[in-house]
């Protein structure tokens, strides 16, 4: 049995359904993303947040992401949410498959139920039993475009997620010099997994890299320049991939994310989105 068979859900199990960023200074972080992506923010009550506040961003009237002030002992960063039909069942499966529940299941007023965990390879992630009025803008400029699980243990990651969500897993790197795979639902890729190569230090913790699409009229290069002007930083300069032109950025608090212009693709199937752009 997998989570897919627990009960029918408006959002299919295993689908990315939300992203959120933790920060030190809410005002500074909101100003950064408003300037970079044009997001507008509204606030809601959240008993799980240290301040009791949870900011929800939107663009064009559709919700794009969340923002909250981090605790004193946690690091800033973006977190991926994946849809589950029932958080209580998910908690049992997480432990059974080698993950660790860190918070929940917890009901959030008006927002369904959440479960915080680290997966079997050590990457933090949130499972979300979404409410009936769930909405999440994707696949348009300035919205979520995808996510890579960057791990040191591809076998553990693949076992955890394919057993939990019955994803099919397909290698799109060569499996040796580039170990890069996609997780699919009904033959459609929904998430990606990358075994970190030499461009990452051995002490780099497993993590999800969240991608946001950018308007081709602006592109990844101009977006990276704008991030600098807004007080952020460029972690990896823009580079071309088979999926589009990518830049890896950080907000003023140091939370790392990526932007991608899907209109500019590199016809080279041997490279992953997270390949080292300086490797000649």
C-alpha positions as CSV (number, residue, x, y, z in Angstrom):
1,X,0.0,0.0,0.0
2,X,1.1,3.6,-0.7
3,X,-0.3,7.0,0.1
4,X,-2.1,7.1,-3.2
5,X,-4.6,4.6,-2.1
6,X,-5.4,6.2,1.3
7,X,-8.4,8.2,0.1
8,X,-9.4,10.3,-3.0
9,X,-7.9,13.8,-2.9
10,X,-8.4,17.0,-4.9
11,X,-4.6,17.3,-5.2
12,X,-2.9,14.0,-6.4
13,X,-0.5,12.5,-3.9
14,X,3.1,13.3,-4.7
15,X,2.4,16.6,-6.5
16,X,4.4,19.7,-5.4
17,X,1.8,21.9,-3.9
18,X,3.5,24.8,-2.1
19,X,6.8,26.4,-1.3
20,X,7.7,28.7,1.6
21,X,10.7,30.6,2.8
22,X,11.9,31.2,6.4
23,X,13.6,34.5,7.1
24,X,15.1,36.6,9.8
25,X,13.5,40.0,8.8
26,X,10.0,39.7,7.3
27,X,9.9,43.2,6.0
28,X,13.3,43.0,4.2
29,X,12.5,39.6,2.7
30,X,9.0,40.6,1.5
31,X,10.5,43.7,-0.1
32,X,13.1,41.6,-1.9
33,X,10.6,39.1,-3.5
34,X,8.1,41.9,-4.3
35,X,10.8,43.7,-6.2
36,X,12.1,40.5,-7.9
37,X,8.9,38.7,-8.7
38,X,6.1,41.3,-8.2
39,X,4.6,39.3,-5.4
40,X,2.0,40.9,-3.1
41,X,1.7,39.7,0.5
42,X,-1.2,39.2,2.9
43,X,-0.9,37.9,6.4
44,X,-2.7,35.0,8.2
45,X,-2.5,33.5,11.7
46,X,-0.3,30.5,12.0
47,X,0.3,28.7,15.4
48,X,3.3,26.9,14.0
49,X,5.3,30.1,13.2
50,X,7.4,31.7,16.0
51,X,5.6,35.1,15.6
52,X,2.1,33.5,15.0
53,X,2.2,35.2,11.5
54,X,2.3,33.6,8.1
55,X,2.6,35.8,5.0
56,X,1.2,34.5,1.8
57,X,2.4,35.9,-1.5
58,X,0.3,36.1,-4.7
59,X,0.8,37.2,-8.3
60,X,-2.2,38.1,-10.5
61,X,-4.5,37.0,-7.7
62,X,-3.1,33.5,-7.5
63,X,-1.1,32.3,-4.5
64,X,2.6,31.6,-5.1
65,X,4.4,31.0,-1.8
66,X,4.6,31.5,2.0
67,X,6.9,33.4,4.2
68,X,7.5,33.3,8.0
69,X,10.1,34.4,10.5
70,X,12.4,31.6,11.4
71,X,13.3,30.5,14.9
72,X,16.6,31.5,16.5
73,X,18.1,28.1,16.0
74,X,17.0,27.4,12.4
75,X,18.6,28.5,9.1
76,X,16.9,30.5,6.5
77,X,15.8,28.6,3.4
78,X,13.1,27.6,1.0
79,X,11.0,24.5,1.8
80,X,9.1,22.3,-0.7
81,X,5.6,21.0,0.2
82,X,4.3,17.7,-1.4
83,X,0.7,16.8,-1.4
84,X,-0.5,13.8,0.7
85,X,-4.1,12.6,1.1
86,X,-3.7,12.1,4.9
87,X,-0.9,13.4,7.1
88,X,-1.4,10.8,9.8
89,X,-0.9,8.0,7.3
90,X,2.0,9.8,5.8
91,X,3.7,10.1,9.3
92,X,3.6,6.3,9.7
93,X,5.0,5.7,6.2
94,X,7.8,8.3,6.7
95,X,9.1,6.4,9.8
96,X,8.6,3.0,8.1
97,X,10.7,4.1,5.1
98,X,13.6,5.6,7.1
99,X,12.6,9.2,7.4
100,X,12.1,11.2,10.6
101,X,9.0,13.3,11.6
102,X,10.1,16.6,13.0
103,X,6.7,18.3,13.5
104,X,3.1,17.3,13.3
105,X,0.8,16.2,12.0
106,X,-0.6,19.7,12.8
107,X,-3.8,21.4,11.7
108,X,-3.4,25.0,10.4
109,X,-6.6,27.1,10.5
110,X,-8.0,27.3,7.0
111,X,-4.9,25.7,5.5
112,X,-5.4,21.9,6.0
113,X,-2.9,19.7,7.8
114,X,0.9,19.7,7.6
115,X,3.7,17.3,8.5
116,X,7.3,18.4,8.7
117,X,10.0,15.7,8.2
118,X,13.4,14.8,7.0
119,X,13.4,12.2,4.3
120,X,15.5,9.0,4.3
121,X,18.5,10.9,2.8
122,X,18.3,13.7,5.3
123,X,16.6,16.5,3.3
124,X,13.9,18.6,5.0
125,X,10.5,18.6,3.3
126,X,6.9,19.2,4.3
127,X,3.9,17.0,3.4
128,X,0.6,18.8,3.1
129,X,-2.9,17.6,3.3
130,X,-4.4,20.5,1.4
131,X,-7.7,22.2,2.0
132,X,-10.6,22.1,-0.5
133,X,-9.9,25.6,-1.7
134,X,-6.2,24.8,-2.4
135,X,-4.5,27.0,-5.0
136,X,-0.9,27.3,-6.1
137,X,0.4,29.2,-9.1
138,X,2.8,27.2,-11.2
139,X,4.4,27.2,-14.7
140,X,4.0,30.9,-15.4
141,X,6.5,33.8,-15.0
142,X,7.4,34.5,-11.4
143,X,5.9,31.3,-10.0
144,X,7.1,27.8,-9.0
145,X,8.6,25.9,-11.9
146,X,10.1,22.8,-10.3
147,X,12.4,21.4,-7.6
148,X,15.5,19.2,-7.5
149,X,16.3,17.0,-4.5
150,X,20.1,17.4,-4.1
151,X,21.4,14.4,-2.2
152,X,24.5,12.3,-1.5
153,X,22.5,9.1,-1.6
154,X,20.4,8.6,-4.7
155,X,19.5,5.0,-3.8
156,X,18.0,6.0,-0.4
157,X,16.2,9.0,-2.0
158,X,14.7,6.9,-4.8
159,X,13.6,4.1,-2.4
160,X,11.9,6.6,0.0
161,X,9.9,8.6,-2.6
162,X,9.0,5.9,-5.1
163,X,7.7,3.7,-2.3
164,X,5.9,6.5,-0.6
165,X,4.2,8.0,-3.7
166,X,4.7,5.2,-6.3
167,X,6.5,7.6,-8.5
168,X,8.3,6.0,-11.4
169,X,11.9,7.0,-11.6
170,X,13.8,7.6,-14.8
171,X,17.5,8.3,-15.1
172,X,18.2,11.3,-17.4
173,X,21.8,11.8,-16.7
174,X,24.3,9.1,-17.7
175,X,24.0,7.6,-14.2
176,X,27.8,7.8,-13.6
177,X,29.3,11.2,-14.3
178,X,25.9,12.8,-13.8
179,X,23.4,10.9,-11.6
180,X,20.2,12.9,-12.3
181,X,16.8,11.3,-12.3
182,X,13.2,12.4,-12.6
183,X,10.2,11.3,-10.6
184,X,7.1,10.8,-12.7
185,X,3.3,10.5,-12.1
186,X,1.5,8.9,-15.1
187,X,4.6,9.4,-17.3
188,X,4.7,13.2,-16.4
189,X,7.8,14.4,-14.5
190,X,6.9,16.2,-11.3
191,X,10.2,16.4,-9.4
192,X,13.9,15.7,-9.9
193,X,16.7,14.1,-7.9
194,X,20.4,14.9,-8.3
195,X,23.4,13.2,-6.6
196,X,25.6,16.1,-5.8
197,X,28.9,16.1,-7.7
198,X,32.3,17.7,-7.1
199,X,30.7,21.2,-7.5
200,X,29.3,20.6,-4.0
201,X,31.3,20.2,-0.9
202,X,31.1,16.8,0.9
203,X,29.6,18.6,3.9
204,X,26.8,20.1,1.9
205,X,23.6,18.9,3.6
206,X,20.9,17.3,1.4
207,X,18.3,19.8,0.3
208,X,15.6,20.7,-2.1
209,X,16.4,23.4,-4.7
210,X,13.3,25.3,-5.6
211,X,13.1,26.9,-9.1
212,X,10.9,29.8,-10.2
213,X,10.2,30.6,-13.8
214,X,11.0,34.0,-15.2
215,X,9.6,35.9,-18.2
216,X,11.7,35.3,-21.3
217,X,11.5,39.1,-22.0
218,X,13.6,39.6,-18.8
219,X,15.5,36.3,-18.7
220,X,17.7,34.8,-16.0
221,X,20.6,37.2,-16.5
222,X,18.6,40.3,-15.9
223,X,16.8,38.6,-13.0
224,X,20.2,37.8,-11.4
225,X,21.3,41.4,-11.8
226,X,18.1,42.7,-10.2
227,X,18.5,40.3,-7.3
228,X,21.9,42.0,-6.6
229,X,20.4,45.4,-6.7
230,X,17.7,44.3,-4.2
231,X,20.2,43.2,-1.7
232,X,20.5,39.5,-2.6
233,X,23.4,37.6,-4.1
234,X,24.3,35.5,-7.1
235,X,25.4,32.0,-5.9
236,X,26.0,30.6,-9.5
237,X,26.1,32.9,-12.5
238,X,23.5,32.2,-15.2
239,X,24.3,29.2,-17.4
240,X,22.5,27.1,-20.0
241,X,20.9,23.7,-19.5
242,X,18.7,21.4,-21.6
243,X,15.8,22.8,-19.5
244,X,16.5,26.5,-19.8
245,X,18.9,29.2,-18.7
246,X,19.4,29.0,-15.0
247,X,20.8,31.3,-12.2
248,X,21.1,30.3,-8.6
249,X,20.4,33.2,-6.3
250,X,20.1,34.0,-2.6
251,X,17.9,36.5,-0.9
252,X,19.2,39.0,1.7
253,X,18.9,36.4,4.5
254,X,20.9,33.8,2.5
255,X,18.0,31.6,1.4
256,X,19.0,29.9,-1.8
257,X,16.7,29.4,-4.8
258,X,17.0,29.2,-8.6
259,X,15.4,31.0,-11.5
260,X,15.0,29.5,-14.9
261,X,14.1,30.9,-18.4
262,X,12.6,27.9,-20.2
263,X,12.8,29.6,-23.6
264,X,16.6,29.3,-23.7
265,X,17.5,25.6,-23.8
266,X,20.8,23.8,-24.4
267,X,20.7,20.8,-26.8
268,X,22.9,18.6,-24.6
269,X,21.1,15.8,-22.8
270,X,24.1,15.0,-20.7
271,X,23.8,18.0,-18.4
272,X,21.6,18.5,-15.4
273,X,20.0,21.7,-14.1
274,X,22.5,21.7,-11.3
275,X,25.6,21.0,-13.4
276,X,28.7,23.1,-12.8
277,X,28.5,25.9,-15.5
278,X,32.2,26.5,-15.3
279,X,33.1,22.9,-16.1
280,X,34.6,23.0,-19.7
